[in-house]
Amino acid sequence: MQLNKNLENQINPQLRSLEVYEIGKPIDETARELGLDPKTIVKLASNENPLGPSPKAVAAMREAVAESHLYPDGHSYHLTQALSQKFNVPMNCITLGNGSNEIIELLGHAFLNHDSEVVISRHAFLVYKLMAQLFGAKCIEVPDQNFQHDLIAMRKAITPKTKLVIVANPNNPTGTWVDAQAIDDFVHQLPPHVIAVFDEAYYEFMTHPPDCLRYVREGKNVVVMRTFSKSQGLAGLRIGYGFTPNFINSWLQRSRQPFNVNAIAQAGASASLLDEEHQQATRKIVDEGRKFLENAFQQLKLSFVPACANFILVKVGQGKECFKKLLAQGVIVRAMDAYQLPDYIRVSIGTPDQNQRFVSALKKISAP
């Protein structure tokens, strides 16, 4: 579509070079393009919960639908209270978002401008960089070490213009993590004008996750982001949350839109917090699936990055070609070109049948 020149000159300059985030290919789109039955397609591209949503959440959402003619609680009182009690963090230190991505956006509204910088790791979640660009901030990408955040190098990259340093733990798309001691050293050496943002979207899959919430309780310049999309299986609701000291949280609350979290999501998320059985079953199937895929990659002599999340980064040669060949067989994974990893694909851990289907398809395209 040709844009009116008068309007084009009015577009914010930071949008001109901003790339649209590419999501994992949807099942319906794949079915339409390839003429396949959607029921035969296996999607292992978006790190979704292989067991589906929490059953308790589904029941709560069905009940909440009856009142969907009413606006949601704009303060999300009951969900905020439940998070406060579960994680021992005051209610005035919790912000809810339309996905944890919105927490990043709120931080941008509150702290970023054309004269600020954001420090991230080179192979980190693309949204960090895109969000920095959206607010006109400069994004500093620091090389990692063996696909792991180099916190020492990231601290050295901080300048007087740095506002945010974002650490994904575990990291997406590499699945690697940094331990509690490295994080503690990092936090205590940060200059006072910098906020450390820990993205813990996959923390439930860690055996011994670092306790980053203690920095919030201590009043340090720390934000901890989490989501209901992964372990609780509520990705379609788009609901995440952030913990941060009240003096930061108050600015995030001013930055967010009224009713940013819908009533159905609030009900489902509140119920899912109580569904320990579903979360334990999720961890079990992910742990078993990860071992299965690792063994399969070893048999195929494919190198992979050891992970503690619900996905694995594996080196296949030409990632985009591998993606296309798997897609033709009705198996959706994620090519990693956008992450500067053209030789890799990222595969989410699915059900045993889905994992076997992926491995069979991978063997087929790898055969001489």
ABEGO torsion letter per residue (X at the ends): XBBBAAAAAABBAAAAABBBBBBBBBAAAAAAAAGBBAAABBBBAAGBBAAEBBAAAAAAAAAAAAAAABBBBAAGAAAAAAAAAAAGBBAAABBBBBEAAAAAAAAAAAABBAABBBBBBABBBAAAAAAAAAAGBBBBBBBBBGGBBBAAAAAAABBAABABBBBBOBBOAAGBBBBAAAAAAAAAABBAABBBBBBAAAAAABABBBBAAAAAAAGBBBBBBBBAABAAGAAAAGBBBBBBBAAAAAAAAAABBBGABBAAAAAAAAAAAABAAAAAAAAAAAAAAAAAAAAAAAAAGBBBBBBABABBBBBAGBAAAAAAAAAAAGBBBBBAAAAGBAABBBBBBBBAAAAAAAAAAAAAAABX
